[in-house]
Amino acid sequence: MAETTTLARPYAKAVFELADANKLVQQWSDDLALLSLVAKDVQMAKVLSHPGLGSDTKADLVVDTCGQKLSKDGINLVKVLADSGRLPLLPEISVLFEEHKALLESTVDVTVETAFEIEAEQQKKLQNALQKKLDRKVTLQTAINPSLIGGVVIRAGDTVIDASIRGRLTKLAEAVNS
């Protein structure tokens, strides 16, 4: 995975800089999301990795699959990636582009795992606290994970806060065994 991220990073950065300069960030976001879906398709992934097909054929297949939904700039990106044999990187380019977009918009997606459902009022308080702590607009998503026993696990980008009973028990077990 690190290799695909390393290969995709310059493309994502270049596309983001172009999108930002031309005030087309949302259009590019939409294009990359569509291209990512196409590239993730099991059948399309086989086609994109097939050594017997030329880059033009692969690019045409991707563009034709997207139909009229893909912008002219998106089509050009597909051709550039196809020429360099990088079409399978589209999902990772999309993820990295969205990270750049979130930084530009000062937003962050936060996932909160709890053992039990939390009330809307508690979610709002948590969201406000995280916005102050992270100094960004927070989009909160919740998930129920009964294996946590109690407490909460919060994931915001690379940051993970494990305040669950399961996490505390694991730390205790590690301390006892060391």
ABEGO torsion letter per residue (X at the ends): XAAAAAAAAAAAAAAAAAAAAAGAAAAAAAAAAAAAAAAABAAAAAAAABAABBAAAAAAAAAAAAEAABBAAAAAAAAAAAAAGAAAAAAAAAAAAAAAAAAAAGBBBBBBBBABBBBAAAAAAAAAAAAAAAGBBBBBBBBBBAAAGBEBBBBBEABBBBABAAAAAAAAAAAAAX
